[in-house]
Amino acid sequence: MCISQTKNADHLLMIKKNKYGQYFTIEAIAEFMVSLVKQGKEAKVLEPSCGKGVFLKMLYKYGFKNIKGYEIDATLDNPYNVVEYESFIGSPLSECFNVVIGNPPYIRWKNLEDNLKRELAQSDLWNKYFNSLCDYLFIFILKSIEQLKENGELIFICPEYWLNTTHSETLRNYMCVNGFFSDIYLFKEAPLFESVTSSFIIFRYVKKKMYPHNIFKQYEYLNDLYRTHPKAISLEDNLLHDYGIHKIFLKRSKTILPTFFFTIISSLKLLM
């Protein structure tokens, strides 16, 4: 699908969502993210904040069938019957997935609706890792990883600020212990969402608890704009052209982690 065509279509516009702190995703971005999935088509996939179903549409397009979604806003029109209209945060932790993908909500505690604050106050995960200085986004990332199977993939688009803020330190520590980033795409300040001026990233994170503890010391920064995934290449070229994406590609190496990455995750603490 040509990016220029999708940008001109009314139903692909990114418009501000509702009080739950989410923003709708255009099909071009959703398709690109789905193309990053390395799991087979039989993988069990979760979309924890479905919105109007753009990720579900792309997952079906790419041949995935075992899909489940959550959406807290029951007023949204979603044509897919795999969606549970309830909060992902309050859903059971016991169900596990091979892939979690989507555009999670991001909103500060002080701006949360009272019902969401009450839900977080009752969440064991929130109380263990976070507090009222943390963003709603954090619990979506952490709970998604909790529900991934070993070698499972988390692919999200979200603001990049949490990569280096003090209040997200516990989240980064958790992610270091439980897996690793394979890809980070930085959009800088491309106008991806209406009325939002922020830098966004797409990241792919792999859950692998048995990975060596010094994983981050084995990474090397490479400015590589191409991947071996045949579908990702063409989509990536279009996205790079239309939205000015800068890709950070992390590849295992014998060299130590460069200063560049520490500037992104400045307060990283490895829990050995």
Secondary structure in CASP SS format (residue, H / E / C, confidence):
PFRMAT SS
TARGET T0000
AUTHOR 0000-0000-0000
METHOD secondary structure of the structure
MODEL  1
M C 1.00
C C 1.00
I H 1.00
S H 1.00
Q H 1.00
T H 1.00
K H 1.00
N H 1.00
A C 1.00
D H 1.00
H H 1.00
L H 1.00
L C 1.00
M C 1.00
I C 1.00
K E 1.00
K C 1.00
N C 1.00
K C 1.00
Y C 1.00
G C 1.00
Q C 1.00
Y E 1.00
F C 1.00
T C 1.00
I C 1.00
E H 1.00
A H 1.00
I H 1.00
A H 1.00
E H 1.00
F H 1.00
M H 1.00
V H 1.00
S H 1.00
L C 1.00
V C 1.00
K C 1.00
Q C 1.00
G C 1.00
K C 1.00
E C 1.00
A C 1.00
K C 1.00
V E 1.00
L E 1.00
E E 1.00
P C 1.00
S C 1.00
C C 1.00
G C 1.00
K C 1.00
G C 1.00
V H 1.00
F H 1.00
L H 1.00
K H 1.00
M H 1.00
L H 1.00
Y H 1.00
K H 1.00
Y C 1.00
G C 1.00
F C 1.00
K C 1.00
N C 1.00
I E 1.00
K E 1.00
G E 1.00
Y E 1.00
E C 1.00
I C 1.00
D C 1.00
A C 1.00
T C 1.00
L C 1.00
D C 1.00
N C 1.00
P C 1.00
Y C 1.00
N C 1.00
V C 1.00
V E 1.00
E E 1.00
Y C 1.00
E C 1.00
S C 1.00
F C 1.00
I C 1.00
G C 1.00
S C 1.00
P C 1.00
L C 1.00
S C 1.00
E C 1.00
C C 1.00
F E 1.00
N E 1.00
V E 1.00
V E 1.00
I E 1.00
G E 1.00
N C 1.00
P C 1.00
P C 1.00
Y C 1.00
I C 1.00
R E 1.00
W H 1.00
K H 1.00
N H 1.00
L C 1.00
E C 1.00
D H 1.00
N H 1.00
L H 1.00
K H 1.00
R H 1.00
E H 1.00
L H 1.00
A H 1.00
Q C 1.00
S C 1.00
D H 1.00
L H 1.00
W H 1.00
N H 1.00
K H 1.00
Y H 1.00
F C 1.00
N C 1.00
S C 1.00
L C 1.00
C C 1.00
D E 1.00
Y H 1.00
L H 1.00
F H 1.00
I H 1.00
F H 1.00
I H 1.00
L H 1.00
K H 1.00
S H 1.00
I H 1.00
E H 1.00
Q C 1.00
L E 1.00
K E 1.00
E E 1.00
N E 1.00
G E 1.00
E E 1.00
L E 1.00
I E 1.00
F E 1.00
I E 1.00
C E 1.00
P E 1.00
E C 1.00
Y H 1.00
W H 1.00
L H 1.00
N C 1.00
T C 1.00
T H 1.00
H H 1.00
S H 1.00
E H 1.00
T H 1.00
L H 1.00
R H 1.00
N H 1.00
Y H 1.00
M H 1.00
C H 1.00
V H 1.00
N H 1.00
G E 1.00
F E 1.00
F E 1.00
S E 1.00
D E 1.00
I E 1.00
Y E 1.00
L E 1.00
F C 1.00
K C 1.00
E C 1.00
A C 1.00
P C 1.00
L C 1.00
F C 1.00
E C 1.00
S C 1.00
V C 1.00
T C 1.00
S C 1.00
S C 1.00
F E 1.00
I E 1.00
I E 1.00
F E 1.00
R E 1.00
Y E 1.00
V E 1.00
K E 1.00
K C 1.00
K C 1.00
M C 1.00
Y C 1.00
P C 1.00
H C 1.00
N C 1.00
I H 1.00
F H 1.00
K H 1.00
Q H 1.00
Y E 1.00
E E 1.00
Y E 1.00
L E 1.00
N C 1.00
D C 1.00
L C 1.00
Y C 1.00
R C 1.00
T C 1.00
H C 1.00
P H 1.00
K H 1.00
A H 1.00
I H 1.00
S H 1.00
L H 1.00
E H 1.00
D H 1.00
N H 1.00
L H 1.00
L H 1.00
H H 1.00
D H 1.00
Y H 1.00
G C 1.00
I C 1.00
H E 1.00
K E 1.00
I E 1.00
F E 1.00
L E 1.00
K E 1.00
R E 1.00
S C 1.00
K C 1.00
T C 1.00
I C 1.00
L C 1.00
P C 1.00
T H 1.00
F H 1.00
F H 1.00
F H 1.00
T H 1.00
I H 1.00
I C 1.00
S C 1.00
S C 1.00
L C 1.00
K C 1.00
L C 1.00
L C 1.00
M C 1.00
END
